[in-house]
């Protein structure tokens, strides 16, 4: 099943380092693509040189999850 989201659905998302350190989170609606969610999360990180970021995005309304792992 493909991961989908619409503007009206609530998204809960996290970005962490590969070793599990939480860097940022978001709980909001208004997203339509995974890229939008990832850009929002990255904009919340004051500084990171890590290229090994792990993203987890959950569509609360559809109860589906997408992971970058």
C-alpha positions in Angstrom: 0.0 0.0 0.0 1.4 3.4 -1.0 1.8 6.1 1.6 -0.6 9.0 0.9 -1.6 12.2 2.5 -3.9 15.1 1.8 -4.0 18.6 3.1 -6.7 17.9 5.6 -5.0 14.8 7.2 -3.0 15.1 10.4 0.7 14.2 10.0 3.0 13.3 12.9 6.7 13.2 11.9 10.2 12.9 13.4 13.7 13.3 12.2 16.6 11.7 14.1 20.2 10.7 13.7 21.1 7.2 12.7 21.9 6.4 16.3 18.4 7.5 17.4 18.9 11.0 18.8 15.7 13.0 18.1 16.4 16.2 16.3 13.0 17.6 15.4 9.3 16.7 15.2 6.1 18.1 13.7 2.4 17.4 14.3 0.3 19.3 11.8 -1.9 19.2 8.7 -1.5 20.9 5.4 1.1 18.6 3.8 0.6 16.9 0.5 4.1 15.3 -0.1 6.8 13.6 1.9 9.2 16.2 0.6 7.3 19.0 2.3 7.3 17.2 5.6 11.1 16.5 5.3 11.8 20.1 4.4 9.8 21.3 7.4 11.6 19.0 9.8 15.1 19.9 8.4 14.2 23.6 8.8 13.7 23.0 12.6 17.2 21.6 13.1 19.6 24.5 14.0 22.6 22.8 12.6 23.5 19.3 11.5 26.3 17.9 9.4 24.9 14.4 9.4 23.9 13.0 6.1 22.4 10.0 7.8 19.1 11.4 9.0 16.2 9.0 9.6 12.7 10.3 8.9 9.5 8.8 10.2 6.1 10.2 8.9 2.8 8.9 10.2 -0.6 9.8 8.7 -2.7 9.8 11.8 -6.0 9.7 9.9 -5.1 6.7 7.7 -2.9 5.1 10.3 -0.1 4.5 7.9 3.7 5.2 8.3 6.6 6.0 6.0 10.2 5.5 7.1 13.4 6.5 5.3 15.2 3.5 6.7 
